[in-house]
């Protein structure tokens, strides 16, 4: 089971700086955050709502739910580590508010604020 991201070791100033590199996103219930096989663009921290991870199934309208993750979880992080393709679907299981960090924003953070990375 995925666990929420812990920011206990960061100061409020560091958290504020990290947030300045992130973009807000909202997803409606049932909306895909990303799909298996798609090239990834960013990682997300879920602030509100739940996201379900699914494995696409060949059968019509059939998916296999792997997990439902709560707020605080980082998803799509493999994109930030250089893995280009998502392996599962991530679908909003309820209305979701999230913050996204793109690869470009991560590279800017590494350059401008290396103490954060």
C-alpha positions in Angstrom: 0.0 0.0 0.0 1.3 3.4 -0.9 1.9 5.8 2.0 1.4 9.6 2.1 4.5 11.7 1.4 6.1 12.9 4.7 7.5 16.4 4.7 8.5 16.4 8.4 12.1 16.9 7.6 11.5 20.1 5.7 11.1 23.6 7.0 8.0 25.6 6.1 10.3 27.7 3.8 11.5 24.6 1.9 7.9 23.4 1.5 6.9 26.8 0.2 9.8 26.7 -2.3 8.9 23.2 -3.5 5.2 24.3 -3.9 6.4 27.2 -6.1 7.6 24.6 -8.7 4.3 22.7 -8.7 1.1 23.3 -10.6 -2.4 22.7 -9.3 -4.7 20.2 -11.0 -8.3 19.1 -10.5 -9.8 15.9 -11.8 -13.5 14.9 -11.8 -14.6 11.5 -10.6 -13.8 8.9 -13.2 -11.4 11.1 -15.1 -8.0 9.6 -16.1 -5.0 11.3 -14.5 -2.9 9.2 -16.8 -3.2 6.0 -18.8 -1.0 2.9 -19.0 1.3 3.2 -22.1 1.2 7.0 -22.2 4.3 9.0 -22.0 4.4 10.6 -18.6 4.7 14.4 -18.1 4.8 14.8 -14.3 4.4 13.3 -10.9 1.5 14.3 -8.7 0.8 14.7 -5.0 -2.8 14.1 -4.2 -4.1 16.8 -1.8 -7.8 15.8 -1.7 -9.7 12.8 -3.0 -8.8 9.2 -3.8 -7.1 7.8 -6.9 -7.4 4.2 -8.1 -4.7 2.3 -9.9 -6.0 -0.1 -12.6 -4.5 -2.5 -15.0 -6.3 -2.3 -18.3 -8.0 -5.4 -19.4 -8.7 -6.6 -22.9 -12.3 -7.3 -22.1 -14.8 -4.5 -22.9 -15.2 -2.0 -20.0 -13.1 -4.1 -17.6 -10.2 -3.1 -15.5 -8.5 -4.7 -12.6 -8.2 -2.4 -9.6 -4.8 -2.7 -7.9 -5.2 -0.2 -5.2 -7.1 2.9 -4.1 -4.8 5.5 -2.7 -5.7 8.3 -0.2 -4.6 12.0 -0.1 -0.9 12.7 0.5 0.3 10.0 -1.9 2.9 10.8 -4.7 1.9 9.1 -7.9 3.6 9.0 -11.3 6.9 9.6 -9.6 8.7 7.2 -12.0 8.4 9.9 -14.7 10.5 12.2 -12.5 13.1 9.4 -12.4 13.4 9.0 -16.1 10.9 6.2 -16.8 8.9 7.6 -19.7 5.8 5.3 -19.9 3.1 4.8 -17.3 2.6 1.1 -16.4 -1.0 1.5 -15.0 -4.0 3.7 -15.3 -4.5 6.3 -12.6 -8.2 7.3 -12.3 -9.9 9.8 -10.0 -12.0 7.6 -7.7 -13.7 10.8 -6.4 -13.1 14.5 -7.2 -9.3 15.0 -6.8 -7.2 18.1 -6.2 -3.5 17.5 -6.8 -0.2 19.3 -7.4 1.9 18.3 -10.3 5.7 18.5 -10.7 6.9 18.3 -14.3 10.4 17.0 -15.3 11.2 20.6 -16.5 10.2 22.0 -13.1 12.3 19.4 -11.3 15.3 20.3 -13.4 14.8 24.0 -12.6 14.5 23.1 -8.9 17.8 21.2 -9.1 19.5 24.2 -10.8 17.9 27.0 -8.7 17.4 25.3 -5.3 19.7 22.3 -5.2 19.3 21.9 -1.4 15.7 20.8 -2.1 16.7 17.8 -4.3 
